[in-house]
Structure formats: structure tokens, C-alpha cells
Amino acid sequence: MERTVLVKKIRKWLFRLLVVLLILLVAGFVFQSCSNRRDVANFPMRGSLVDINTHQLHLYCVGEGSPTVMLEAGLGNMVLSWTEVQSQLALETRICSYDRAGYGHSEPGPFPRSAGQVVNEFDKLISSAGLEPPFVLVGHSNGALYSRLYERMRPENVAGLVLIDPNPENAPNCPQLPPLIRSIYGALVALSEFGVPRLALPFLFPIPENLKKDAGEEFAALRARGPFLRALLSETDEACQLLEQVRNAGKPAAGLPVWVLSADRGANHEVTTLHTLWVKSVPGTEIRVIEDSGHWIQRDRPEVVIDVVTTVVEQVRAR
């Protein structure tokens, strides 16, 4: 008799728990859906969507002139990470940034988000948008590796490379995402349609302090979407493959203007050493260690990036 009563009580509490969970899930779904609609109204895309057959990518181009500068953001970054650099360089030449599939205002693309997939989509974007080569490619972090890979894939389209604090392709080991962080991102992806990332991300991964208020709010809104988190996690999982592919692709074409901008970590830091060694292995390549700058040099010292890209553009024009 007592056992029957206990079983009934457990069932009653389980039923109540399921009802509460259902209410929370429905409330979270409504919250996320309403927030997504509000984000579209508050943060409209700067450019336009370009159809590359499988999906559409957000492309933002400003300025006039040749060569066209193409900006490739780092892991988890978007068009808005280039705001200051792009607006200033537009006074010199045509300059374009874009959101990779799933990022920012771009539609989700095929998975996995492998190096080959990303670079092929970039190639289709250029063709579909009718952009004229040659291009000066400016890539940050992992974006620098995508730029390297594209130059090896289409050397005839590339007139110069500016690699902003690239992940060292000559590193002896590929850094792995800590299992705990990987698990957190996996959980956020699973719960992305129920508003959990929108509430949790500001506490787990705060917005960079050097982002202006408006840009920080936009970045916070755009990264709280399921497509962004799924694309970010897939690109992260493919990061070691990206490094291996870039190493196997070989050095940039002989005579190509190539600059490496390395964040100020101290003369004996491993990354600084790896950047210096790589530059020495590529004749004619220039390196600048940027003082008072962290990994996001285009945010911390945008004037340096503008100066170097302008130098490469002038070199290309002179040739």
C-alpha cells in the first residue's frame, strides 16, 4: 500500500516537472523567435545577399577603384568586425567584407564547415557577385588561413596578402578546444532555439571591451542565433584540418606582396617566434609586430592595418 502511494507521488511530481519544462521550452522558443525578429529590425544588414546556389551570403562592398580588397574575418567574427578599417580603406579603393555561412546575416551552408567548403564558397561568392580580380586578401586569425588557401587555389586572382595575427601554420601542434568549452558550445547549440544562448553567452563569453556599444550590442544579438553557433562549432572542429591543408598547399606565389601583422606578445613568445620563422621562409614577405595590440589588431590598432593594406594596394597598382 505504501509503495503504491509512493509511486503515485513520484508520478505526480514527474508530471509536474514535465509540465514546467514544457512551459519553459515554449516560453524560450517564443522569446528567441521574438528576439530574432527584433534583431532584424534593430540591426539590418549593411550589404546584400548573394546567391551562390546552395545558400545566400551577406556581402558588403564600399568604395571605388582597383584592386578590390577582400576581408576575411576570424573564427566567430563577422562583417561588423571590420567597421573602422573598411570605412577608411573605402577612401582608397573598392573594399568588401562578408559573413561566412551561418554567421551574421548569411544563410546556413552545408556541413561540415571544412576549409575546402569555406574557400569554395568564397570563390563562388566572388564569381556570383561579379567582382573583378585581382584581389588583395586581408585575413584575420583563421581568416588569414582561408586567405592563404584561396591564394593557392586561385593564384591568378590574388595580387597581395595581408595576414593579421594568423594562427601559425608552422606550429608543431594544433591547439585543441578544451573539452569543457566544447561541451558548453555543444549544449548551447542544442538549446539555441529556446533562448538559452541569448541569456547565457554574456556571462560565459563576454563581449570584447574594445567594441563600441552599438557594435557590441549587434555582435551579441547576431551570435545568439542557432545558425551562428552551429557554424562556429563546426569551423572550430575543422580548425586542425584547416592548418594541415594550408601547410600542404605550399608557400605563396613568388613575388606576391605578403605582410604579416603580429600582435605584441613579447619577443620570446612562441607565436611571435613562429610568425618570424614563417616570414623568413617566404622571400620578400614583411612582418610587423604591433605594439599595444592584442589578437584583434584591426580593432586595437586599425590605423596600422589601414596603413599596411594601403601600402599593398599601391604596390599592386605600381606593378
N, C-alpha and C positions, 0 to 999 in steps of 0.2 A: 504493500500500500504506500509506504513512504517512498519507495523507489519510483512508483508511478507519479506521485506528486512532484518529486524532484525532476523527473523527465519533462513533465508539463511546464514547470517553471523555466527550465532551460530552453525549451522550445519557444516559450513566450518571449524570453529575453533575446533569443536569436532572431525571432521575427521582428521585434522592436529595433534591433540593431540593423537588420536588413532594410527596414523602412527608413531609418535615419540615413544610412549610406545612400539609399536611392534618392532621398531628398537632396543630400549633399551633391550627388553626381548631377542631378537635374539642375540644381542651383548653379553649380560650377560651369556646366555647359552653357546655360543662359548667360552667365557672367562673361565667359570667354567670347561667345558669339557677339554680344553687345559691345564688348571692348574692341573686338576686331573691326566692327563697323565704325566705331568712334575713331579708331586709329586711321582708317582710310580717309575720314573727313578731316582729321587734325593734321595728318602727315601725308599729303598727296605726293605721288612720285614726281621727281624732278624732270625726268625724261619721258620716254615712251617705251611700250612693249614691242619687241621684235620677235616675230615668229621664226623659229628655227626647225619647224616641222613637228618635233616631239613635244615642245612646250615653248613658252614665251619668256624672254629675258628682258629685264629692265636696263635700258641703255640711256646714258645721259651725256650728250656732247655739247660743248660750247666753244666759241672762238672760231677763227678762220685761219687758214694757212696750211702749209706743208713743211715738214712731215707731221702726220697726226700722232699725238701721244696717246697711248692706251694704258690705263691704270688698272692694275690687278691687285685687289685688296688681300690682306692676310686672312688666316683662318678665323672665321666668325665675324669678319668685318664686311662692310657694305659701301655703297656709293658715298654715304654721308661721312665716311672716314677720310675722304679726300677734299672736303668742302673748301678749305682755305687754299690748299695747293692748286686745286682745279680752277678756282675763280681767278687766281693771279696768273697762272700759266695761259689762261684763255686770252690774255692780252698779247701773247706772243705767237700762238699757233692754235690749231684745232686740237682739242683735248677731250677724251672720252673716258668715262668710268662706267662700270656696270655691276649689277648684282648677280653673282653666280646662282644657279638653280636652287630654289628654296630660300635664298637669302633675300632680305629686303622686300622689294616689290616683284621679284621674279617668281614665276611659277615653279613648282617642284619638277625635277627632272628624273630620268631613270636612275636606279640604284644598281650597284653601289656607286658612290661618288668618287670613282677612281681617278687617278691622274689622267689617264687616257680619255676618260669621259669628259672631264672638265676642259681639257685642252681642245678636244674635238668640238665641243660646244662653243668655245671661244672662236674657233676657226669659222664655224657656221654663222655665228653672230656677225662677224666682220663681213662675211660674204652677203648675208641676208640684208644687212643694214646699208650695203653699198659703200662701205668705207674703202678709201683708196690707199694701198700701200705705197711707199714703205712706212713702217711704224717705228716709233720709239716706244719700247715697252718699259713701263715703270712698275715693278712689283715689290710688295712688302711681305716679309716673312715667308710663309708658304706660297704667297702670291708670286714672290720672286722665283721660286722653283717652277711654278706653272709657266712663267715668262721664259725661263731658261728652256723648258721643254718645248714650248711653242717655237722658239728660235731654231731649235734643232729640227723640228718638224717642218717648218716653213722658213728656211733661212733667207729665201728670196724676198720675203715680206718684211724682214726686220732690218732696220738701219741703225739701231742703237739699243743698249740695255742699261737701265739704272736699277740696281738691286738694293733695296732698302732693308738693312739688317736681315739678310736672308738666313733661313735655317741652314747651317753649314752642310753642304753636300759631301764634304770630305771628312765628316765626323766619323770616328771609328765605330760608334754605336748609335742606334736610333733610339731617342728617348721615348719611353712608353708612357701613356697616360696612366697615372696611379689607379689601381683597381677601384678604390673608393670613389674617386671622381668619375670614373667610367660608369660605376653603378648609379651614382646620383643622376648623371645625364640620362642614363637609360630609363630611370624612373620618371624623370621629367618628360621625356619623350612619350612614355606610356600614358602620362596624365595630362598631356599638353592640351587636349580638347576640353578639359574640365577646369581650366583656370589656375591650376597649381603652379606652373612656371611663372605666371604673371605675378603671383603673390610671393613665391619663394626666391626667385632669381635676385632681386635687390639685396637680399640678406646673404645668399650663398656666393654670388659673384657680383659685387657692387660695380656700378658704372664708373669708368675711369674718371678721376678728378679733373683731368685736363680737358675734358669735353665741356663745351659751353652748355648752359642749362637747356636750351631748346634742343640742341643736338643730343644731349644726354637723354632727354625725355623720348625723343624719336627712336634712339637706339634701344632704349628699354622696352618700348612698345613693339618694335619690329622683331626683337629677339625672343619675345614671349609667345611666338606662334609655333604651332606644331611643325610646319614645313621647314622653318629655320632650324629647329632643334634636331630634326631628323637628318637634315643635310649636314649640319655641323658634326654630329656624331659619326656619320658615315665618312666624311672627309678626315676626321681625326683617326678613325680606324684604318684609313688608307694612307696615312702620313708616311709610314715607313716604306711602303711601296713607291710613293712619290719620290722619296730620296734615292731609292735604288734606281728608279728609271732615269732620273736626272744624271746620276753618276754614269750609268751605262750609255747615255746619249752622247757623251763626249763634250769637249770644250766648245765655247762659242766660236763662230767663224773667224778666221784670221782677218785682222784689220778692222773688226767691228768695234766701235766705241763702247766700252763697258766700264761702268762705275759701280763700286760697292760702297755703300754708306753703312758704317758700323757704329752701333751705339757705344757710348762711353762706359765701358765696364772695368777699365784699368788695363794697363799694358800686358799683364801676365794672365789675363782671363782666358780660359780655354776657347771661347767663341771668338774673341778678338784674334787670338793666335791662328785659329782655323781660317778666319777670313783673310788674314795676311798671307798665309801659306797658299791659299787658293789663288789669290790675286797674283802672287809670284809665279804660279804655274801657267798663267794665261798672259802671254806677252801683250804689252800695250794697255792692260787693264789698270785703272786708277782706283785707289782706296782713300777714303777719308773717315777718320774716327771722329764722331760728332760729340763734342763736349756738351755737358748739361742736357743730355738726352737719354731717354730710356728706349725701349724697343720700338715704340711708335714715334719714330723720328719725324714723320710728316705732321704729327700733332705737336710734339715738343719743340721742334726746330723747323717749321715749314719753310722758312726763308732759305735754309740750306738746300732742301730738296728742290725748291724753285730755281735756285742758282745753278745747281748741277744739271737739272733737266734742260734748262735754257742753254747751257754750255753744249750739251749733246745735240740739241736741235740746231744750234749754229754750226757745229761740226758737220752735221749731215747736209745742211744747206750749202756749206762751203765745198763739199765734195760733189 
